[in-house]
């Protein structure tokens, strides 16, 4: 037993460096917003302080946290040249679950919770721009469920900051008027056909309104597994990623999310971006 334990310990030491090499470290970041300490996990490539770097913000769902978001999305592994941030939500009433607001989440509409999460976004972005050389033409947002809804809200309230968005398992707030509040922007939406929480029919209506806002063609073309691209003469395409599952985040879609962000805007618009 002693020999076996020694062997296992040696094996762990032998293989640990490789395991860590595959998962780059994330650092904690905090900002003060309206008397609250708000947190996020940050992955920064070594060149992020030297040259213009794309920024991706990833918002967890209701009841989730930044650690789970980093594990499930793992955008930093799929796009190691980008600055990737996983913000942490705070207790928030849920639109579909948790009406008492005991679990972490994000505001759903403009004005909710005193716009505390929009203020967090603003403060976080200011901090990131101070610490790193963020490419202002390549700032992206994605998120699942409540985090996807917050991504839609950011498009509404901070759309001028974002280059493209990719909400998942979410729908736009019903009180919002797409034509009045959204400006055309490259967008990707991920939806499960059998989602028991955010009904597919709700998500389908959101996707339809986005295609209309973006001036997309009626007929799409295959763009990858489960994906359809709807081109836009105005340069604001829409991609639907429709999988056969339920409300879970489709981890296999991450490379497509990264590809969509990398292609929007086209690189010739921002030649300094990786």
N, C-alpha and C positions, 0 to 999 in steps of 0.2 A: 504493500500500500504506500509506503514511504517512497519507494522508487517510482511508482506510478504518479504520485503527487508531484515529485520533482520533475518528471517528464512533462506533465501537463503545464507546470509553471514555466518550464523552458519553452514549450511550444507557444504559450501565450505571449511570452516576450519576443519570440521569433516572428510571430505573425502580427503582433499589435501595430508596428509601424506602418505596415501596408494598409491595415484597416483604417488607421487614422488618416493616411494619405488620401484615401478615397473620400473622406468626409472633412473638408476644410473647416477650420474653426469659425464659429459665429461669435461675435462680441455683443455684449449688452450695451444698450444706449438708453438714456432716459432724458426726458425734457419736462419742464414744469409748465403746466397748462391750467390756468384758473385755480391755482392752489393744489392741484393734483400732480403727482409724479406719474407720468405716462412712460411706458417702456416699449422697447422693440429689440429684436435680434437683427444684427447686421452682418452680412457677408460683404467684404470689400476686396476686390482684386488688388494685387500689389501696386498696380499702376493707377489706382483710382485717385490718388492725390496729384498725379502728374499730367494726365491727359483726360479729355472729355470722355465720360463714362456713362453708358446707359443706366438708368435707375428703374428697378421693378419693385413695386410695393405689393405685398401679398397679404390679404385680409382673411383671417380664419372665420369660421361659421359661428353661430350662436352656441355658447357652451364650450367652445374650443379655446385654444390658447396659441401663443406664438411658437411654442416648441412643437406642438402637433402640426401646425401649419408648415414649419420648416421641414418636418419629416415627410408630410404627405405631398406637398408641392415640390420641394427640393429644387426650386428654380436655379439656385446657385450651383448645383451640380450639372444641370443641363446647359447653363450659360455662365461659365466661370469668368467671362470677361466683363460681366455686368455687376453693378452694385445692387444687391438684393436685400430687401428689408421686410421683416415679418413683424408688423406691429401687434401689440397686445391690447385687446379690448377690455372693458370694465363692465361690471354688472349693469344690465340693460333689459328692460321689458322686451320680450319677444313678440313679434306680430302673430306668429302661429303657435308658439309654445312659450312657457315660462312667463306668464303675464305679470308675476310679482317681481320679475327682474333680478333673480338670484344668480343668474349665470352671466358670463362675460359675452359681450356682443358690441354692436355698433348701432348708431342712430339710423332710422329707416327713411326719414323724410327731412327736408329743410325745416329747421326750427325745433325738431325733436331734441329733448335733453339739453336745451339751450345751445344747440349746435356745438356741443363739447368735442365731438369727434372730428368735425370739420376744423375746429381750432387746433386739435391735436395734429391733424394732417398738415396744417399750415406751419406749426411750430417744428414738426418733425422734418419737413422739407427744408425749412430755414437752417436747421441744425446740420442736415446732411450736406447742404450747399456750402456751409462754413467748414465742414470737416473734409469734404471731398470735392473733386472737380466734376460736378454733375453736368451732363450734357442736357441743357434745357429743352432741346428738340426731341429728346428720346426718354421721356418719363412715362412709365406705364403702370397700370393698376389691374390686378386680378384678385379674385377671391371666390370663396364657395359659400353658397347658401346666404346667410345674413351678410357675409363678407362680399358676396357677389352683389347683393343689394346695395351695399355701401359703395361698391365700385360704380354702380349705376348712379348713385347719388353724387359721387365725385364728378362723374361726367356732367351731371346737371349743374352742380354748384362750382366746380373748379375745372370745367372742361378746357379752358384756355391753357391749362398747365399740362394736360395729358396728350400724349401722341397717339395712344391707342389703348383700348380696354379689352378685358376678357373675363366677364363674369361667368360663374358656373352655378348651376342649381338654384337659380334665383329669378325673380321677376321684378319689373319696375313697379314702384308704388302706384297704386291705381289713381291717386289724386293728381299725379303728374300728367301734363299734356306734352307728349313727345314733340310735336311740331313747334310748340312755343318754348320749351325749356331745353331741348337738346339741339346742339349744333352738329352738323355732319362730322363724323370721326371714325376712323377704322375701328371695327369692333368684331369680336369673336364671342359667341355664346355657346356654352356647354350645357347640355340638358339630357336627363335620363327619361326615356319614353315611359318608364313605369315608376316615376317619382311619386311616392305616396304623400309627400309633405308639400312641396311646391309643385302643384299639378302641372303636368306637361302642357295642358291647354293654356294655362297662364303664361308659361314660358314661351309657348308658340306665339301668343299675342304680343309679347315683348319683342320677340325676334322680328315679327312682321312690322311692328312700328319702327324698329331700328332700320330695317331695310328701306322703309319709306323715307325716313329722315336722311339716310345716306344716299338716296337717289340710286339705289341698286337696280340691276336688271332683274326682271321677273324670273328668269330661268338661271339656275346655278350650274356650276360644273364641278366634277369631283376634285377634291383638294388633298385627299388623304383618307385613311381609314375613318369611317363615320363622318367625314367632313365634306361640306359643300361650300364652294366659294361663289359669292354673288358680287360680281364686278360692279364698279361705279365709275362713270365718266368723270366724276369730280375727284377721283383718287381716294375715296373713302369706302373701301370694300367691306363686306360683311362675310364672316365665315360661321356657319353653324356646325357644331360638333354634336351629333345626336347619337347617343349610345343606348343600348337596350336595357341598361340597369335602372336602379332606383335613385335615391337621393345621395348616394355616396359620391365622393369626388373621384373621377376616373383618372388615376395616376398615369395611365398609359398615354394620356393626352398631353402631358407636359411638353414633350418635344414639339408638338404642334403649336402650343401656346408660345413657346420660345421662337419658333420659326415665324409665327405671325407677327410678333413684336419686332423681330429682326428685319422683317420686310416692310414694316410700316413705321415711319415714312420710308420711302426708298432711300437707299444709302447715298444716292447722289444729292439728296437734300441736305444731308449732314455728313460730308466726306470724312470728317475727323472721327466719327464714331466707329467702334469696332463692330 
